[in-house]
Amino acid sequence: MADDLMLVLITVPSLEVGRNIAEVLVNQRLAACVNIVPHIRSLYIWEGKLCDDEETLLMCKTRSSLFEEHFLPTVKLLHPYEVPEIIALPIVKGLPAYLEWVAQATT
């Protein structure tokens, strides 16, 4: 079961943007659940400058089989960044009942 599930991490510039993306992903059944973690701090180099930004982190539970064709294009369409951070990690193990729910909640 876990072999088709993944956790996708996405940083966004605000809680409002994050909530909008999360609602679309869940309503379209591209994610079973999206945790919204406000007030993270990101330091990175962009266009030769050190950036120090407050962002919001989305933790999305979805199916690997949805990622390329549906999940990723939807996020890119809604995300305001030129190059958004979208990182997918496989879910190796978890509570079987929860993993089953994630699989059933996504199509």
Backbone as a chain_set.jsonl record, in Angstrom:
{"seq": "MADDLMLVLITVPSLEVGRNIAEVLVNQRLAACVNIVPHIRSLYIWEGKLCDDEETLLMCKTRSSLFEEHFLPTVKLLHPYEVPEIIALPIVKGLPAYLEWVAQATT", "coords": {"N": [[0.797, -1.198, 0.0], [1.83, 1.361, 0.893], [3.672, 1.806, -1.096], [2.676, 3.293, -3.246], [2.238, 5.765, -2.213], [2.958, 9.15, -1.233], [4.659, 11.888, 0.387], [4.399, 15.25, -0.083], [6.224, 18.16, 0.002], [5.752, 21.607, 0.101], [6.65, 24.947, -0.202], [5.194, 28.116, 0.398], [4.328, 31.617, -0.112], [2.542, 32.704, 1.764], [-0.022, 32.228, 4.283], [-2.573, 32.426, 3.18], [-2.194, 31.855, 0.423], [-1.268, 29.256, 0.698], [-3.505, 27.997, 1.868], [-5.345, 28.215, -0.213], [-4.148, 26.633, -2.263], [-4.082, 24.183, -0.897], [-6.847, 23.678, -0.49], [-7.757, 23.361, -3.137], [-6.26, 21.093, -3.936], [-7.243, 19.115, -2.147], [-10.029, 19.224, -2.616], [-10.098, 18.437, -5.294], [-9.351, 15.887, -4.998], [-6.674, 15.258, -5.199], [-4.969, 15.256, -3.152], [-5.079, 13.657, -0.029], [-4.932, 14.821, 2.418], [-3.782, 17.93, 3.633], [-1.413, 19.379, 5.535], [-0.971, 22.504, 7.02], [1.601, 24.528, 7.793], [2.322, 27.314, 9.375], [4.517, 30.203, 9.392], [7.308, 29.482, 8.919], [10.821, 29.826, 8.49], [12.829, 30.668, 5.802], [15.981, 30.494, 4.382], [17.924, 31.301, 1.61], [19.734, 31.404, -1.509], [18.926, 33.477, -4.14], [18.945, 34.526, -7.404], [21.521, 35.559, -7.029], [21.375, 36.851, -4.566], [21.175, 36.822, -1.003], [18.372, 35.585, 0.518], [15.922, 35.948, 3.024], [13.203, 34.766, 4.175], [9.872, 34.71, 5.512], [7.766, 31.995, 5.372], [5.146, 29.655, 4.48], [4.574, 26.241, 5.084], [3.456, 23.477, 3.252], [2.306, 20.237, 3.775], [1.648, 17.567, 2.034], [-0.333, 14.705, 1.551], [-0.416, 12.162, -0.773], [-0.933, 10.191, -3.778], [1.682, 8.547, -5.501], [1.261, 7.948, -8.153], [-0.359, 9.979, -9.06], [1.194, 12.21, -9.166], [2.974, 13.344, -11.321], [1.272, 13.824, -13.605], [-1.069, 15.098, -12.669], [-1.048, 16.247, -9.953], [1.366, 17.868, -9.734], [1.162, 19.69, -12.053], [-1.163, 21.097, -11.261], [-0.409, 22.353, -8.842], [1.704, 23.974, -9.794], [0.287, 25.698, -11.477], [-1.239, 27.182, -9.644], [0.608, 28.298, -7.926], [2.493, 31.131, -6.897], [5.272, 31.544, -7.176], [8.169, 31.768, -9.293], [9.922, 29.588, -9.471], [8.853, 27.23, -7.701], [9.309, 25.551, -4.526], [8.884, 22.246, -4.549], [8.829, 19.223, -3.301], [8.957, 15.774, -3.359], [8.536, 12.946, -1.339], [8.88, 9.48, -0.75], [6.434, 7.552, 1.004], [7.263, 5.298, 3.294], [6.493, 3.669, 5.421], [3.707, 3.387, 7.699], [0.792, 3.94, 9.752], [-1.35, 1.383, 9.03], [-4.203, 1.687, 8.655], [-4.44, 4.456, 8.305], [-2.889, 4.851, 5.994], [-4.406, 3.4, 4.172], [-6.7, 4.992, 4.158], [-5.652, 7.361, 2.999], [-5.088, 6.38, 0.443], [-7.691, 5.739, -0.423], [-8.911, 8.227, -0.354], [-7.831, 9.676, -2.386], [-7.856, 10.068, -5.922]], "CA": [[0.0, 0.0, 0.0], [2.642, 2.571, 0.997], [4.528, 1.98, -2.262], [2.113, 4.282, -4.166], [1.936, 6.99, -1.478], [4.081, 10.061, -1.027], [4.503, 13.141, 1.112], [4.932, 16.334, -0.903], [6.484, 19.39, 0.746], [5.662, 22.788, -0.755], [6.679, 26.221, 0.509], [4.395, 29.167, -0.234], [4.652, 32.896, 0.526], [1.611, 33.15, 2.803], [-1.054, 31.302, 4.727], [-3.681, 32.498, 2.232], [-1.814, 31.097, -0.773], [-1.221, 27.859, 1.108], [-4.87, 27.496, 2.054], [-5.954, 28.095, -1.542], [-3.579, 25.452, -2.908], [-4.537, 23.007, -0.14], [-8.267, 23.447, -0.769], [-7.883, 22.825, -4.496], [-5.731, 19.726, -3.955], [-8.145, 18.214, -1.432], [-11.31, 19.187, -3.323], [-9.933, 17.674, -6.535], [-8.911, 14.553, -4.567], [-5.27, 15.063, -5.544], [-4.324, 15.037, -1.853], [-6.029, 13.227, 0.998], [-4.801, 15.744, 3.544], [-2.682, 18.888, 3.544], [-1.121, 20.1, 6.777], [-0.464, 23.85, 6.745], [2.48, 24.921, 8.895], [2.674, 28.719, 9.16], [5.656, 30.848, 10.048], [8.633, 28.886, 8.83], [11.788, 30.791, 7.986], [13.634, 30.078, 4.734], [17.147, 31.238, 3.912], [18.381, 30.728, 0.35], [20.297, 32.34, -2.483], [18.11, 33.577, -5.353], [19.459, 35.557, -8.306], [22.736, 36.12, -6.468], [21.158, 37.542, -3.301], [20.702, 36.044, 0.137], [16.986, 35.879, 0.878], [15.511, 35.495, 4.352], [11.772, 34.975, 4.058], [8.906, 33.926, 6.272], [6.914, 31.272, 4.44], [4.251, 28.637, 5.025], [4.902, 24.923, 4.549], [2.37, 22.534, 3.033], [2.69, 18.826, 3.812], [0.539, 16.953, 1.296], [-0.298, 13.248, 1.398], [-1.023, 11.851, -2.059], [-0.453, 8.991, -4.473], [2.778, 8.758, -6.455], [0.724, 7.829, -9.511], [-1.022, 11.237, -9.425], [2.112, 13.34, -9.038], [3.441, 13.984, -12.559], [0.236, 14.232, -14.556], [-2.163, 15.878, -12.092], [-0.692, 17.015, -8.757], [2.384, 18.87, -10.04], [0.636, 20.781, -12.879], [-2.129, 21.884, -10.496], [0.333, 23.219, -7.921], [2.432, 24.983, -10.578], [-0.694, 26.661, -11.969], [-1.726, 28.005, -8.538], [1.72, 28.815, -7.109], [2.977, 32.405, -7.438], [6.721, 31.613, -7.373], [8.721, 31.372, -10.591], [10.434, 28.228, -9.27], [8.425, 26.843, -6.357], [9.855, 24.35, -3.891], [7.942, 21.123, -4.517], [9.691, 18.063, -3.082], [8.163, 14.583, -3.068], [9.24, 11.886, -0.618], [8.038, 8.287, -0.637], [6.005, 7.106, 2.332], [7.774, 3.936, 3.403], [5.666, 2.954, 6.394], [2.765, 4.212, 8.436], [-0.342, 3.222, 10.309], [-2.062, 0.824, 7.871], [-5.535, 2.276, 8.463], [-4.255, 5.809, 7.76], [-2.424, 4.718, 4.614], [-5.575, 2.969, 3.392], [-7.549, 6.171, 3.994], [-5.017, 8.23, 2.004], [-5.295, 5.763, -0.871], [-9.107, 5.841, -0.78], [-9.312, 9.628, -0.453], [-7.256, 10.255, -3.596], [-8.295, 9.328, -7.111]], "C": [[0.846, 1.272, 0.0], [3.464, 2.82, -0.253], [3.961, 2.956, -3.283], [1.826, 5.606, -3.466], [3.181, 7.837, -1.291], [3.656, 11.259, -0.193], [5.152, 14.212, 0.247], [5.04, 17.578, -0.038], [6.498, 20.557, -0.233], [5.762, 24.013, 0.136], [5.924, 27.255, -0.32], [4.637, 30.473, 0.523], [3.729, 33.315, 1.665], [0.625, 32.04, 3.156], [-2.211, 31.269, 3.73], [-3.393, 31.706, 0.963], [-1.81, 29.609, -0.453], [-2.601, 27.257, 1.257], [-5.555, 27.297, 0.709], [-5.447, 26.838, -2.252], [-4.083, 24.187, -2.223], [-5.99, 22.676, -0.457], [-8.468, 22.843, -2.157], [-7.409, 21.375, -4.535], [-6.679, 18.741, -3.287], [-9.485, 18.102, -2.164], [-11.247, 18.394, -4.624], [-9.446, 16.249, -6.265], [-7.501, 14.214, -5.064], [-4.416, 14.896, -4.296], [-5.413, 14.615, -0.871], [-6.079, 14.237, 2.13], [-3.632, 16.673, 3.257], [-2.56, 19.564, 4.902], [-0.502, 21.44, 6.391], [0.307, 24.309, 7.976], [2.917, 26.369, 8.653], [3.993, 29.089, 9.825], [6.93, 30.007, 10.07], [9.557, 29.953, 8.248], [12.68, 30.087, 6.979], [14.756, 31.024, 4.356], [17.682, 30.542, 2.681], [18.986, 31.821, -0.522], [19.399, 32.311, -3.713], [18.599, 34.778, -6.155], [20.623, 36.315, -7.67], [22.586, 36.829, -5.131], [20.709, 36.564, -2.229], [19.301, 36.509, 0.483], [16.688, 35.247, 2.234], [14.019, 35.789, 4.449], [10.983, 34.142, 5.058], [7.963, 33.3, 5.253], [5.975, 30.354, 5.223], [4.596, 27.332, 4.339], [3.631, 24.085, 4.415], [2.949, 21.132, 3.042], [1.512, 18.036, 3.265], [0.731, 15.442, 1.209], [-1.083, 12.887, 0.149], [-0.494, 10.525, -2.587], [0.669, 9.374, -5.433], [2.25, 8.78, -7.879], [-0.005, 9.092, -9.974], [-0.044, 12.385, -9.614], [2.411, 14.037, -10.358], [2.322, 14.583, -13.397], [-0.805, 15.183, -13.975], [-1.733, 16.803, -10.95], [0.249, 18.174, -9.102], [1.851, 19.989, -10.938], [-0.36, 21.679, -12.132], [-1.412, 22.846, -9.559], [1.052, 24.32, -8.694], [1.5, 26.067, -11.109], [-1.109, 27.647, -10.879], [-0.624, 28.732, -7.777], [2.28, 30.099, -7.712], [4.482, 32.465, -7.72], [7.104, 31.178, -8.78], [9.228, 29.93, -10.543], [10.053, 27.794, -7.856], [9.152, 25.6, -5.84], [8.742, 23.319, -3.796], [8.805, 19.869, -4.458], [8.832, 16.885, -2.655], [9.046, 13.508, -2.427], [8.334, 10.663, -0.542], [7.646, 8.043, 0.815], [6.36, 5.63, 2.409], [6.899, 3.092, 4.318], [4.726, 3.932, 7.065], [1.678, 3.334, 9.02], [-1.17, 2.699, 9.137], [-3.43, 1.443, 7.617], [-5.437, 3.682, 7.874], [-3.826, 5.736, 6.303], [-3.561, 4.276, 3.691], [-6.504, 4.156, 3.14], [-6.969, 7.119, 2.956], [-5.264, 7.682, 0.602], [-6.746, 5.911, -1.327], [-9.545, 7.277, -1.021], [-8.756, 10.316, -1.698], [-7.666, 9.4, -4.794], [-7.371, 9.594, -8.285]], "O": [[0.607, 2.169, -0.808], [3.919, 3.944, -0.464], [4.716, 3.42, -4.138], [1.223, 6.492, -4.071], [4.298, 7.327, -1.201], [2.476, 11.592, -0.084], [6.323, 14.095, -0.115], [4.064, 18.0, 0.582], [7.167, 20.507, -1.265], [5.04, 24.116, 1.127], [5.996, 27.276, -1.549], [5.097, 30.451, 1.665], [4.086, 34.19, 2.455], [0.468, 31.059, 2.429], [-2.769, 30.204, 3.463], [-4.254, 30.969, 0.481], [-2.293, 28.797, -1.243], [-2.843, 26.132, 0.822], [-6.269, 26.312, 0.515], [-6.244, 26.064, -2.783], [-4.468, 23.228, -2.891], [-6.326, 21.511, -0.672], [-9.262, 21.918, -2.326], [-8.085, 20.519, -5.107], [-6.896, 17.645, -3.804], [-10.016, 17.002, -2.314], [-12.224, 17.754, -5.014], [-9.164, 15.498, -7.198], [-7.176, 13.053, -5.314], [-3.273, 14.448, -4.374], [-6.522, 15.15, -0.884], [-7.13, 14.476, 2.724], [-2.615, 16.253, 2.705], [-3.484, 20.236, 5.361], [0.384, 21.5, 5.539], [-0.258, 24.46, 9.059], [3.785, 26.622, 7.818], [4.502, 28.381, 10.694], [7.554, 29.842, 11.118], [9.096, 30.881, 7.583], [13.228, 29.024, 7.27], [14.529, 32.194, 4.05], [17.877, 29.327, 2.691], [18.769, 33.011, -0.292], [19.138, 31.244, -4.267], [18.658, 35.898, -5.648], [20.706, 37.54, -7.756], [23.566, 37.357, -4.606], [19.971, 35.614, -2.494], [19.074, 37.696, 0.716], [17.15, 34.147, 2.538], [13.614, 36.908, 4.763], [11.367, 33.025, 5.404], [7.428, 33.986, 4.382], [6.012, 30.292, 6.452], [4.881, 27.314, 3.142], [2.833, 23.997, 5.348], [3.961, 20.866, 2.394], [0.502, 17.857, 3.946], [1.803, 14.957, 0.846], [-2.252, 13.246, 0.01], [0.286, 9.838, -1.929], [0.602, 10.409, -6.097], [2.735, 9.543, -8.715], [-0.242, 9.255, -11.171], [-0.408, 13.425, -10.164], [2.123, 15.226, -10.495], [2.42, 15.726, -13.845], [-1.371, 15.995, -14.708], [-2.019, 18.0, -10.975], [-0.047, 19.328, -8.794], [2.067, 21.158, -10.616], [-0.389, 22.889, -12.354], [-1.766, 24.023, -9.486], [1.013, 25.482, -8.289], [1.887, 27.233, -11.181], [-1.311, 28.827, -11.163], [-0.902, 29.688, -7.054], [2.52, 30.155, -8.918], [4.926, 33.359, -8.441], [6.447, 30.328, -9.382], [8.99, 29.15, -11.465], [10.834, 27.968, -6.92], [9.551, 24.725, -6.608], [7.777, 23.498, -3.052], [9.437, 19.496, -5.446], [8.065, 16.986, -1.697], [10.14, 13.207, -2.903], [7.136, 10.8, -0.293], [8.425, 8.295, 1.734], [5.813, 4.812, 1.669], [6.603, 1.935, 4.016], [4.921, 5.146, 7.008], [1.656, 2.123, 8.799], [-1.647, 3.493, 8.326], [-3.779, 1.699, 6.465], [-6.257, 4.062, 7.038], [-4.343, 6.476, 5.465], [-3.654, 4.737, 2.553], [-7.035, 4.309, 2.04], [-7.706, 7.635, 2.115], [-5.608, 8.43, -0.314], [-6.998, 6.183, -2.501], [-10.457, 7.52, -1.811], [-9.172, 11.427, -2.025], [-7.804, 8.181, -4.693], [-7.583, 9.056, -9.372]]}, "num_chains": 1, "name": "protein.A"}
